[in-house]
Amino acid sequence: MTADFKRAALRLNIFENEEFDFQLIRSLGASCRGGATLGECIATARRIADGDIQGW
């Protein structure tokens, strides 16, 4: 990503990687539609090493 491009203004800062942080926010948003529970999203995010695409 270029320095001036931001995926989203809202950051949780759970990951230093902006894309990972954005995808976590997207997953949390899907929880209201039965995609996962909030707890599942957070528990899974804690197991992913920052920047590890294969782990994601």
C-alpha positions in Angstrom: 0.0 0.0 0.0 1.2 3.5 -0.7 1.8 5.8 2.3 -1.1 8.1 1.4 -3.7 5.2 1.1 -5.6 4.2 4.2 -7.8 1.2 4.2 -10.0 2.6 6.9 -9.9 5.6 9.2 -11.0 3.4 12.2 -8.2 1.3 13.6 -8.3 -1.2 16.5 -4.5 -1.5 16.5 -4.6 -5.1 17.4 -2.3 -5.7 14.5 0.4 -3.3 13.3 -0.5 -4.4 9.8 -3.3 -2.1 8.5 -4.8 -4.8 6.3 -5.0 -7.3 9.1 -6.6 -4.7 11.4 -9.1 -3.9 8.6 -10.0 -7.5 8.0 -10.5 -8.1 11.7 -12.9 -5.1 11.8 -14.7 -6.6 8.8 -15.0 -9.9 10.5 -16.3 -8.3 13.7 -19.0 -6.5 11.5 -20.0 -9.9 10.1 -20.7 -11.2 13.6 -24.1 -9.4 13.6 -25.1 -11.5 10.6 -24.0 -14.8 12.1 -20.6 -14.9 10.5 -18.9 -15.5 13.9 -19.2 -14.4 17.4 -17.2 -11.5 18.7 -15.3 -13.9 21.0 -14.4 -16.2 18.2 -13.0 -13.3 16.2 -10.9 -11.9 19.1 -9.7 -15.4 20.1 -8.6 -16.2 16.5 -6.9 -12.8 16.1 -4.8 -13.4 19.2 -3.4 -16.6 17.6 -2.3 -14.8 14.4 1.2 -13.4 14.2 1.2 -9.8 12.9 2.0 -9.8 9.2 1.8 -13.6 8.9 -0.3 -14.0 5.8 -0.3 -17.8 5.9 -1.4 -17.7 9.6 -4.3 -15.4 8.7 
